[in-house]
Amino acid sequence: MKPILALVGIASLVAAVVWSRTARRLHEVWKRVEAERGPDADVTVLARSAFRKDLHTTCLYGVLALAAAGVVTAGEQIPSLLFLLILVPVGLSVAYGRDFARETRLAEQRTTIERRAEEVLSQEELAPKRWAARLAPEDLPDFPGFELGRVYQAGTGMMAGDFYDVFRVAPSRIAAVIGDVTGQGIDASITAFQAKYLLRVFLRQYRDPAQALEELNTQMSTPDRSEEFISLVVVVFDTEAGTLRFASAGHPAAWLWHDKEVRPLRATGPLLMLDPRGSYHSREIDLDPGDLLLMYTDGLAEVRNGDQMFGEERIANALRRDPQQSPDVLCKNLLESARDFSSETITDDVAILAIRRT
C-alpha cells in the first residue's frame, strides 16, 4: 500500500509544482492587466479569476502530496494537522465561490460577444466576394449563335468597381456591357452596381445604345457624385440584321476581329457622370459568323513594368496572333500575359470579356 501512496504523493507533488508555475505566470498577467486597464475591467476580472483557479488547484495537489507523505512516514498515525490542511483549499472555494460564479457568467458573455464579432468579420470578408459575383459573375447565360469567354481578377481593394454583363434585350438582340468606376471601396462598388442594372432597363427601353448611355448619364449625374466617373462600352448584337451596334463612354478601345483584320471600337462620348448634358452617338458594323469582339477594363491595359504599360496594342496583337482561339482561352491568355509582363502584383481590378458569333 505504501509504494502506491508514495507514487501518488510524488505525482501530486509534480502536479502541484506545474500548477504553481502557471499560477505564478497568471498572477503576473493579472497584475499587468490591472495596471493597464484598471481593477474593474472585464479582462482584469477574468485574469484574476484564472489565477485564483490555478492557485486553488495548486493547493489541492499540495495537500494531497503532504497527506500521502504523512501516511507513508507515519503509518496509521496520521497527524491531525494534515486533515486541517484540507481546510485551506476548502476555504478558498468558499471565499471565491461567489466570484467564480460571477466570473463564469462574464466569460460566457465575452464568448458570445467574440462569436458575434467573428460572424461580423466573416460577413465582411464574404461581402466583397458576393458583390464581385453580382458585378462580374463567373456564370453567364448561354446564347445560341454566340460563344462567350470572361475572366475577372479583383485588385487589392476590398470592393470591386469593374463590372460586365451580357443579356438579351429582344428576341433578336443581345447586349454586352463592360465598365469601370473610378476609385475603389464601397462607394465605387455601389455605383457600379447601380449603373449595371439601370443600364439593363435603359437598353430594353431604347434600341440605340447611345440613347441608353445618355439616359444613364442623366440619372446618375448628381452633385454628391462629383468625384465619381464611369467608363463603359455597350455593344448590341442584332442577329436578324447581322450587325453590331456600339457606343462607348470614354472606355478603352474594344477590339473586333472582322473581315480578317482587327479594328478598334473607340469612345463615342465622354465619361459618364462627367457632364450631365454629355452627348453620345452609336456606330454600326456588319457582324459575320466567326467575328470576335474583345472588351476589357483599364486595369488590363494599365498593367506596368517600370515605365512601360501593357497597353492597347499588346491586347490587340493577342487577338491578331490567333483570332480563331476560343473566347475563354483568349481571356485567360491575356490575363496571364499581363501577369508575366507586370514587374509587381497587379493592384487594380481586371475584367475581360470576349464574344464570338458562331
Backbone torsions as a table, in degrees:
resi	resn	phi	psi	omega
1	MET	NA	-41.6	-177.5
2	LYS	-63.3	-38.5	176.8
3	PRO	-59.5	-38.1	179.5
4	ILE	-66.7	-44.5	178.8
5	LEU	-63.8	-36.4	177.5
6	ALA	-63.2	-42.3	178.0
7	LEU	-62.9	-41.8	177.9
8	VAL	-62.6	-40.9	-179.9
9	GLY	-64.0	-43.5	179.5
10	ILE	-64.2	-45.2	179.7
11	ALA	-61.1	-41.8	179.8
12	SER	-64.9	-39.1	178.8
13	LEU	-63.7	-42.9	177.2
14	VAL	-60.8	-44.8	179.3
15	ALA	-61.8	-40.1	179.4
16	ALA	-62.8	-40.3	178.8
17	VAL	-64.2	-44.3	-179.8
18	VAL	-60.8	-48.0	-178.1
19	TRP	-68.2	-31.3	178.2
20	SER	-66.8	-35.7	177.7
21	ARG	-65.2	-45.2	179.0
22	THR	-66.2	-35.6	177.8
23	ALA	-64.4	-39.2	179.3
24	ARG	-64.3	-41.9	179.0
25	ARG	-67.1	-40.4	177.8
26	LEU	-65.6	-32.5	176.3
27	HIS	-64.1	-40.1	177.8
28	GLU	-64.5	-42.6	178.8
29	VAL	-62.5	-45.4	179.9
30	TRP	-57.1	-48.7	-178.1
31	LYS	-66.0	-36.7	179.2
32	ARG	-68.4	-43.9	179.1
33	VAL	-65.3	-39.6	179.6
34	GLU	-62.0	-40.2	178.6
35	ALA	-66.8	-33.8	-177.6
36	GLU	-83.7	-40.9	-170.5
37	ARG	-110.6	-12.2	-178.4
38	GLY	98.0	158.7	-174.7
39	PRO	-71.5	-20.7	-175.2
40	ASP	-101.5	0.4	-179.9
41	ALA	-67.4	147.6	-178.5
42	ASP	-57.2	-42.8	-177.4
43	VAL	-67.0	-31.9	176.0
44	THR	-67.7	-44.5	179.5
45	VAL	-59.7	-43.3	-179.6
46	LEU	-68.4	-36.6	178.0
47	ALA	-66.8	-41.3	177.6
48	ARG	-64.3	-39.7	179.4
49	SER	-63.5	-43.0	179.7
50	ALA	-62.5	-39.7	178.4
51	PHE	-64.0	-46.1	-177.6
52	ARG	-62.2	-39.0	-179.5
53	LYS	-67.2	-39.4	177.6
54	ASP	-69.6	-35.5	176.1
55	LEU	-64.0	-41.3	178.4
56	HIS	-61.5	-44.1	179.7
57	THR	-65.4	-39.3	177.4
58	THR	-60.2	-43.7	179.1
59	CYS	-62.8	-43.0	179.7
60	LEU	-60.1	-48.9	-179.6
61	TYR	-65.8	-35.6	178.7
62	GLY	-64.8	-44.7	178.2
63	VAL	-63.1	-41.7	178.9
64	LEU	-62.3	-39.0	178.4
65	ALA	-65.7	-42.2	178.5
66	LEU	-64.8	-41.9	-179.9
67	ALA	-62.6	-43.4	178.6
68	ALA	-63.5	-41.1	178.7
69	ALA	-64.4	-37.5	179.5
70	GLY	-65.0	-41.3	179.2
71	VAL	-64.8	-43.1	-177.8
72	VAL	-65.6	-40.8	-175.5
73	THR	-86.1	-32.4	-174.9
74	ALA	-107.2	-1.7	179.3
75	GLY	66.6	-133.7	-178.5
76	GLU	-77.9	-16.7	-178.2
77	GLN	-85.7	67.7	-179.0
78	ILE	-72.2	125.0	179.3
79	PRO	-58.1	137.9	-179.8
80	SER	-60.6	-26.2	-179.2
81	LEU	-60.0	-32.4	179.9
82	LEU	-62.4	-36.0	177.9
83	PHE	-68.4	-35.9	178.9
84	LEU	-65.1	-27.2	179.3
85	LEU	-63.8	-26.5	178.0
86	ILE	-60.5	-26.0	-178.3
87	LEU	-67.8	-18.8	-179.9
88	VAL	-65.0	-58.4	177.5
89	PRO	-65.0	-31.5	176.7
90	VAL	-62.7	-43.1	178.3
91	GLY	-62.8	-39.4	176.6
92	LEU	-61.8	-41.0	179.5
93	SER	-62.3	-42.9	-179.6
94	VAL	-68.3	-41.2	-176.1
95	ALA	-68.3	-40.0	-174.3
96	TYR	-102.3	-1.4	-174.4
97	GLY	-56.3	-46.6	-179.4
98	ARG	-64.5	-39.8	177.9
99	ASP	-64.9	-39.1	180.0
100	PHE	-59.7	-41.8	179.8
101	ALA	-63.5	-44.6	179.4
102	ARG	-65.2	-39.9	-179.2
103	GLU	-69.5	-31.0	175.9
104	THR	-64.7	-42.9	177.5
105	ARG	-63.0	-39.7	178.0
106	LEU	-62.7	-41.9	178.6
107	ALA	-62.9	-39.8	177.6
108	GLU	-62.5	-42.0	179.0
109	GLN	-63.0	-43.3	179.8
110	ARG	-65.6	-36.4	177.3
111	THR	-62.5	-41.7	177.9
112	THR	-63.2	-43.8	179.5
113	ILE	-62.7	-43.8	-179.5
114	GLU	-64.6	-38.8	178.6
115	ARG	-64.1	-41.1	177.7
116	ARG	-65.8	-38.4	178.2
117	ALA	-63.2	-40.2	178.1
118	GLU	-63.9	-38.7	178.6
119	GLU	-64.5	-40.3	178.4
120	VAL	-63.8	-45.1	179.2
121	LEU	-62.7	-38.2	178.4
122	SER	-64.1	-41.6	177.8
123	GLN	-65.3	-38.9	178.7
124	GLU	-64.5	-34.2	178.1
125	GLU	-73.6	-34.9	-177.4
126	LEU	-78.1	-30.4	-175.1
127	ALA	-56.9	-48.0	179.5
128	PRO	-59.6	-36.4	179.2
129	LYS	-65.4	-39.4	179.9
130	ARG	-70.7	-36.9	175.3
131	TRP	-62.0	-46.8	-179.7
132	ALA	-61.1	-37.4	179.2
133	ALA	-65.2	-29.8	176.6
134	ARG	-78.5	-39.3	-175.4
135	LEU	-79.9	-38.0	-178.0
136	ALA	-137.1	75.1	-173.7
137	PRO	-68.2	144.6	176.5
138	GLU	-70.6	-33.9	-178.2
139	ASP	-104.1	123.8	176.1
140	LEU	-116.2	154.7	179.6
141	PRO	-63.3	155.5	172.7
142	ASP	-87.9	134.7	178.3
143	PHE	-122.5	116.0	178.9
144	PRO	-54.9	133.1	179.8
145	GLY	91.9	0.5	-180.0
146	PHE	-137.8	147.6	175.5
147	GLU	-121.3	128.6	-174.0
148	LEU	-114.0	146.7	171.8
149	GLY	-139.1	148.6	179.8
150	ARG	-160.6	150.6	169.1
151	VAL	-140.7	153.2	176.2
152	TYR	-143.1	131.5	175.6
153	GLN	-127.1	120.2	179.2
154	ALA	-72.3	145.0	176.8
155	GLY	-82.6	-157.0	-177.4
156	THR	-84.7	-11.6	179.4
157	GLY	-72.8	157.5	-179.8
158	MET	-69.0	-34.9	-176.0
159	MET	-124.0	147.7	-175.9
160	ALA	-88.0	151.3	174.3
161	GLY	-120.3	-5.4	177.1
162	ASP	-90.6	149.7	178.3
163	PHE	-154.7	158.1	171.3
164	TYR	-147.1	164.2	-176.1
165	ASP	-159.2	143.9	172.6
166	VAL	-138.0	123.4	-176.2
167	PHE	-155.2	160.5	-179.3
168	ARG	-88.9	129.4	178.9
169	VAL	-104.6	-15.8	178.1
170	ALA	-162.3	165.2	-178.0
171	PRO	-53.7	-33.1	-177.6
172	SER	-112.2	9.5	-177.1
173	ARG	-130.7	134.1	179.4
174	ILE	-125.3	132.4	-179.2
175	ALA	-105.1	139.9	173.3
176	ALA	-125.0	133.7	-175.4
177	VAL	-133.3	141.1	169.2
178	ILE	-142.3	139.3	-175.3
179	GLY	-153.4	169.9	-176.9
180	ASP	-148.5	127.5	176.3
181	VAL	-96.7	135.1	178.0
182	THR	-61.8	147.0	177.4
183	GLY	84.3	-179.8	179.3
184	GLN	-136.0	173.4	177.9
185	GLY	99.6	-175.4	-173.1
186	ILE	-65.0	-36.4	-178.9
187	ASP	-63.3	-46.6	179.0
188	ALA	-63.3	-38.6	-179.0
189	SER	-66.9	-41.0	178.3
190	ILE	-65.3	-41.9	178.0
191	THR	-61.2	-43.2	178.5
192	ALA	-61.6	-42.1	179.4
193	PHE	-61.9	-44.8	179.4
194	GLN	-63.6	-45.4	-178.4
195	ALA	-61.9	-42.9	-177.9
196	LYS	-60.1	-47.0	-173.8
197	TYR	-84.9	-26.0	171.0
198	LEU	-67.2	-37.7	-179.5
199	LEU	-64.8	-32.4	175.4
200	ARG	-59.1	-42.5	179.9
201	VAL	-66.1	-47.2	-174.2
202	PHE	-71.3	-31.2	178.7
203	LEU	-73.3	-22.7	172.8
204	ARG	-82.8	-24.9	-179.1
205	GLN	-83.2	-37.9	-177.3
206	TYR	-114.5	131.1	179.1
207	ARG	-71.4	-33.2	-178.4
208	ASP	-87.7	123.1	-179.8
209	PRO	-61.8	-27.6	177.6
210	ALA	-65.1	-39.0	176.8
211	GLN	-63.5	-39.8	178.2
212	ALA	-63.5	-39.4	178.4
213	LEU	-66.1	-41.2	179.3
214	GLU	-63.2	-41.0	178.7
215	GLU	-67.0	-42.0	177.7
216	LEU	-61.6	-42.6	179.8
217	ASN	-62.1	-42.4	179.6
218	THR	-64.2	-43.6	-176.4
219	GLN	-69.6	-33.7	-172.9
220	MET	-98.1	-8.0	179.1
221	SER	-84.7	101.1	179.4
222	THR	-130.2	154.6	-177.3
223	PRO	-57.9	-32.4	-177.3
224	ASP	-77.3	-1.2	177.6
225	ARG	-117.5	33.3	-173.8
226	SER	-65.6	-18.8	-178.3
227	GLU	-105.7	6.2	178.3
228	GLU	-107.1	138.0	176.1
229	PHE	-138.2	155.6	-180.0
230	ILE	-128.0	127.4	167.4
231	SER	-99.6	138.9	-170.1
232	LEU	-160.0	142.1	173.4
233	VAL	-127.5	135.8	179.2
234	VAL	-118.4	131.5	176.6
235	VAL	-126.5	129.5	178.2
236	VAL	-115.5	118.4	178.2
237	PHE	-91.7	127.4	177.1
238	ASP	-110.2	106.7	-175.5
239	THR	-73.3	-26.9	178.1
240	GLU	-74.6	-44.8	-178.9
241	ALA	-81.6	-16.3	-177.6
242	GLY	67.1	42.1	-177.0
243	THR	-131.7	165.8	172.9
244	LEU	-125.8	126.9	179.5
245	ARG	-122.0	127.7	-174.1
246	PHE	-134.4	157.3	171.6
247	ALA	-144.1	141.1	-175.1
248	SER	-132.2	129.5	179.2
249	ALA	-100.6	83.0	175.6
250	GLY	61.7	23.3	-175.9
251	HIS	-90.0	151.3	174.1
252	PRO	-54.0	149.3	-175.0
253	ALA	-58.0	128.5	166.7
254	ALA	-80.5	159.6	-178.0
255	TRP	-123.5	135.3	-177.8
256	LEU	-120.9	123.6	171.6
257	TRP	-87.6	111.2	-177.5
258	HIS	-149.9	135.1	177.2
259	ASP	55.7	42.3	175.4
260	LYS	63.7	27.0	173.9
261	GLU	-148.6	159.0	178.2
262	VAL	-100.9	122.9	-179.4
263	ARG	-123.2	145.3	-178.7
264	PRO	-84.2	145.7	170.3
265	LEU	-110.0	93.4	-171.1
266	ARG	-91.2	173.3	-175.5
267	ALA	-58.9	140.4	177.4
268	THR	-118.2	17.3	179.6
269	GLY	178.7	172.6	-176.6
270	PRO	-76.1	171.6	173.1
271	LEU	-55.5	143.5	174.3
272	LEU	-67.3	143.7	178.5
273	MET	74.6	5.3	175.0
274	LEU	-81.2	-39.8	-180.0
275	ASP	-143.4	115.4	-178.9
276	PRO	-56.9	-23.5	180.0
277	ARG	-102.1	19.2	-178.9
278	GLY	-58.4	143.5	-177.5
279	SER	-109.0	139.7	-179.2
280	TYR	-131.4	151.1	174.2
281	HIS	-137.6	162.4	-176.7
282	SER	-110.3	159.0	173.2
283	ARG	-131.2	149.1	-177.1
284	GLU	-122.4	137.4	-179.0
285	ILE	-133.5	144.8	174.3
286	ASP	-64.6	146.2	-179.6
287	LEU	-128.2	117.6	-178.2
288	ASP	-105.8	158.7	172.9
289	PRO	-56.8	135.3	-177.8
290	GLY	95.9	-16.4	178.2
291	ASP	-65.4	145.3	-175.7
292	LEU	-131.3	128.3	178.0
293	LEU	-106.6	132.8	179.2
294	LEU	-120.6	121.7	-179.2
295	MET	-124.9	151.1	-176.3
296	TYR	-161.3	166.4	174.9
297	THR	-101.0	166.7	-172.0
298	ASP	-68.8	-12.4	175.3
299	GLY	-60.6	-26.5	176.8
300	LEU	-78.5	-51.3	-176.7
301	ALA	-65.3	-28.6	-173.9
302	GLU	-96.4	11.1	172.0
303	VAL	-60.6	135.4	-172.0
304	ARG	-116.5	148.9	167.9
305	ASN	-130.4	91.6	-172.3
306	GLY	68.4	-123.9	179.8
307	ASP	-88.7	-5.8	-178.2
308	GLN	-92.5	144.4	174.6
309	MET	-107.7	152.7	176.9
310	PHE	-57.5	-48.6	167.9
311	GLY	78.2	162.0	-177.2
312	GLU	-68.0	-34.8	-176.4
313	GLU	-67.0	-38.0	176.4
314	ARG	-63.4	-36.3	177.7
315	ILE	-65.8	-46.2	178.8
316	ALA	-62.4	-39.8	-178.8
317	ASN	-65.7	-31.2	176.5
318	ALA	-62.6	-33.8	176.6
319	LEU	-76.5	-38.3	180.0
320	ARG	-64.4	-40.0	-175.1
321	ARG	-61.2	-37.8	-178.5
322	ASP	-149.6	78.8	-177.7
323	PRO	-70.7	-9.6	-177.7
324	GLN	-93.5	-5.6	179.7
325	GLN	-66.4	155.9	-177.7
326	SER	-67.8	149.5	178.6
327	PRO	-55.7	-38.5	-178.4
328	ASP	-66.0	-43.4	178.5
329	VAL	-64.7	-41.0	179.1
330	LEU	-58.4	-46.4	-179.0
331	CYS	-63.3	-45.6	-178.8
332	LYS	-66.2	-40.4	178.9
333	ASN	-64.9	-37.8	178.5
334	LEU	-62.9	-44.7	-179.9
335	LEU	-64.6	-40.8	178.3
336	GLU	-65.0	-39.2	178.3
337	SER	-63.3	-39.8	178.6
338	ALA	-65.9	-39.2	177.7
339	ARG	-64.3	-42.7	178.9
340	ASP	-65.5	-35.8	-179.0
341	PHE	-70.7	-36.4	-172.5
342	SER	-68.1	139.4	178.0
343	SER	-86.0	-6.4	179.7
344	GLU	-151.6	178.5	-178.9
345	THR	-63.5	136.3	177.5
346	ILE	-71.7	119.1	-174.7
347	THR	-97.4	-18.8	-177.9
348	ASP	-92.8	155.7	173.5
349	ASP	-65.1	144.8	177.2
350	VAL	-130.6	124.1	175.4
351	ALA	-126.9	134.9	179.7
352	ILE	-133.2	135.2	-179.1
353	LEU	-135.4	129.0	179.0
354	ALA	-130.3	137.7	-176.6
355	ILE	-137.1	127.3	177.2
356	ARG	-115.4	137.6	171.2
357	ARG	-86.0	123.9	-175.9
358	THR	-94.6	NA	NA
